[in-house]
Each structure stands twice: as structure tokens, then as C-alpha cells.
Amino acid sequence: MVENLRRYGVITSNKVAQVMEAIDRAFFVPEGMQPYADSPMPIGHNATISAPHMHAYCLQLLEQNLQPGMRALDVGSGSGYLTACFGLMVRPEGRAVGVEHIPELVSYSIENIQKSAAAPLLKDSSLSVHCGDGRQGWAECGPYDAIHVGAAAEEIPEALMEQLKEGGRMVIPVGNMFQDLQVVDKNSDGSLTIRTETSVLYVPLTSPDAQLRGY
């Protein structure tokens, strides 16, 4: 999988390649699916695990903010795959936090991470997954150098902008029918610089009830 993504020029970072090789995607997709296929896959509860190329793309956008000792927040952490990748990138002494609003997916993601190379990080509490409304972030572990949002927001949530550290970067899909992957950088004076990176298609960032109803 990683070799193919490198061959096609999707992965250009050695660090991202190493981390995606270390965190085996097979532990994060339901049995019977093709874990290394470059496509999103359903994980239940109207949630998906993103395609490997999107994981690689987001990791590379955030790489400079996922250095050892930094803090990272994964909103809508779903399967736990990207949270596990964050954990490996920010160790030692960093902190990776996943927030997921479906309790069953929180349990599922922790089980997945426990099978992976990131399992020791759960034990030493440098990686954790919490049940909560990701639109509100997870303030008690912030502020964050890196924030990734794995579902499309109608607009960038205020709480996430507040929890982004000065010098930090957030990657978030924004929009309804038409969505853009936006990169949000917080400057040293607290102001934000926002740019559009590419067009994307994500499930909505919404309430648990709306998600379970099928939006």
C-alpha cells in the first residue's frame, strides 16, 4: 500500500511512509474487507475509514506540527487509524488525542489501537480516545500543534480554532454538497491564515443522532 502511494507520488515524506508502514491498516478495517485498497471503507454506524491516500495527504500537511513532543487532536477519530499515526509521530513526550461521538466506535478504535504498534502509547497515556462532541474539541489536553478533522463541517468550529496553538495547523474539510479541504494556520498574533488545498468528499460533521439516522 505504502509502496504504491510512493510510486504514484502521493507519499513524498519518508517519515509519513514509515509511520503508515508501522501502523497496519488491517487492524482498523472490518474483517472481510480489503484493508490496503485505496478507497474509503464503512466501519459501521454510518462512519468510514478514509482512503489511504487521504490519510497520507493529511499526515503530510500536518507533518511539521507532528514533531516529537507536540500535541495532536483527531476529531471524528472513527477507526483510530490516524490517531495511532499521530501517536507515533509525536512520541516521545507528545500527546495524541482522538475524539469520537459514537461510543461503540470509541471502543472499536481502542481495540484496534491495542493490536497495533501504537498499543504502548495507550498504556502510558500519551495516546487516548474520548467520547464527545468533536465540534467542541477536547480542551483539557490542548492547546494543540496539530488538529485533524475527519468529517466535513459547515463552517470551522470556533472551539477548534480556540484550541489550536499559536504556530499550530488544522486540516479540516468544509462544506456541504461541495467540500474543500482547508488548511488553517494560527499565526503568532493569534490571527488565522486559511487556504483551500483541494476538493474532497467526507461524511458530515454532525450530531450522533443525525449520523445514526443517515444524516
Residue pairs with C-beta under 8 A, 6 or more apart in sequence:
1 20
1 25
1 36
1 38
1 52
2 11
2 17
2 20
2 21
4 38
5 11
5 17
5 20
5 38
5 52
5 53
5 56
6 12
6 17
10 53
10 56
10 57
11 17
11 20
11 56
11 60
12 60
13 59
13 60
13 63
15 63
15 89
16 56
16 59
16 60
16 63
19 59
19 85
19 88
19 89
20 52
20 55
20 56
20 59
20 85
22 88
22 117
23 81
23 84
23 85
23 88
23 116
23 117
23 118
24 35
24 116
24 117
25 35
25 36
25 49
25 52
25 81
26 35
26 36
27 112
27 115
27 116
28 35
28 43
28 49
28 79
28 80
28 81
28 84
28 109
28 112
28 116
29 35
29 41
29 43
29 49
29 79
30 41
30 42
30 43
30 44
33 41
36 52
38 51
38 52
38 53
39 51
40 48
40 49
40 50
40 51
40 54
41 48
41 49
42 48
43 49
43 78
43 79
43 105
43 108
44 104
44 105
44 108
45 102
45 104
45 105
45 211
45 212
46 203
46 211
46 212
46 214
46 215
47 76
47 78
47 102
47 105
47 203
47 211
48 78
48 203
49 78
49 79
49 81
50 82
50 150
50 202
54 200
55 81
55 82
55 85
57 181
57 198
58 82
58 148
58 171
59 66
59 82
59 85
59 89
61 169
61 171
61 183
61 197
62 72
62 146
62 148
62 169
62 171
63 89
64 169
65 72
65 145
65 146
65 167
65 168
65 169
66 72
66 86
66 89
66 90
66 145
66 146
67 89
67 90
67 94
67 145
68 89
68 90
68 91
68 92
68 93
68 94
69 90
69 92
69 93
69 94
70 90
70 94
70 145
70 146
71 90
71 94
71 95
71 96
71 97
71 141
71 142
71 143
71 144
71 145
71 146
71 165
72 86
72 89
72 90
72 94
72 95
72 96
72 97
72 144
72 145
72 146
72 147
72 148
73 97
73 98
73 99
73 137
73 138
73 141
73 142
73 144
73 146
73 147
73 148
73 160
73 163
74 82
74 83
74 86
74 96
74 97
74 98
74 99
74 148
74 150
75 99
75 134
75 135
75 137
75 147
75 148
75 149
75 150
75 151
75 160
75 205
76 99
76 100
76 101
76 134
76 149
76 150
76 151
76 205
77 83
77 98
77 99
77 100
77 105
77 109
77 129
77 134
77 150
78 100
78 105
78 109
78 150
79 105
79 108
79 109
79 112
80 98
80 108
80 109
80 110
80 112
80 113
80 129
81 112
82 148
82 150
83 96
83 97
83 98
83 109
83 113
83 118
83 127
83 129
84 96
84 112
84 113
84 116
84 117
84 118
84 121
84 127
85 118
86 96
86 127
86 146
86 148
87 94
87 96
87 113
87 118
87 121
87 126
87 127
88 117
88 118
88 121
90 96
90 126
91 121
91 126
92 126
93 126
94 126
95 126
95 127
95 141
96 121
96 126
96 127
96 128
97 127
97 128
97 129
97 130
97 138
97 141
97 144
98 109
98 127
98 128
98 129
98 130
99 129
99 130
99 131
99 132
99 133
99 134
99 137
99 138
100 106
100 109
100 129
100 130
100 131
100 132
100 134
101 131
101 132
101 133
101 134
101 207
101 208
101 211
102 131
102 208
102 211
102 212
103 131
106 129
106 130
106 131
109 129
110 122
110 129
113 119
113 121
113 122
113 127
113 129
114 122
118 127
121 127
122 128
128 141
130 138
132 138
133 207
134 149
134 151
134 205
135 153
135 157
135 159
135 160
135 205
136 157
136 159
137 144
137 147
137 157
137 159
137 160
137 162
137 163
138 163
139 159
139 163
142 163
142 165
143 163
143 164
143 165
143 168
144 163
144 164
144 165
144 168
145 165
145 167
145 168
145 169
146 168
146 169
146 170
147 160
147 163
147 164
147 168
147 169
147 170
147 171
147 172
148 170
148 171
148 172
149 160
149 170
149 171
149 172
149 173
149 205
150 202
151 173
151 202
151 203
151 204
151 205
151 206
152 173
152 174
152 175
152 176
152 179
152 200
152 202
152 203
152 204
152 205
153 172
153 173
153 174
153 205
154 174
154 175
154 176
154 205
155 174
156 170
156 172
156 174
156 182
156 184
156 194
157 205
160 170
160 172
161 170
161 184
161 186
161 192
164 170
164 184
164 186
165 186
166 186
166 187
166 188
166 189
166 190
167 186
167 187
167 188
168 185
168 186
169 183
169 184
169 185
169 186
170 183
170 184
170 186
171 181
171 182
171 183
171 184
171 197
172 181
172 182
172 184
173 179
173 180
173 181
173 182
173 200
173 202
174 180
174 181
174 182
176 204
178 199
179 199
179 200
179 201
179 202
180 196
180 197
180 198
180 199
180 200
181 196
181 197
181 198
181 199
181 200
182 194
182 195
182 196
182 197
183 194
183 195
183 196
183 197
184 192
184 193
184 194
185 192
185 193
185 194
186 192
187 193
203 211
203 215
204 210
204 211
204 215
206 215
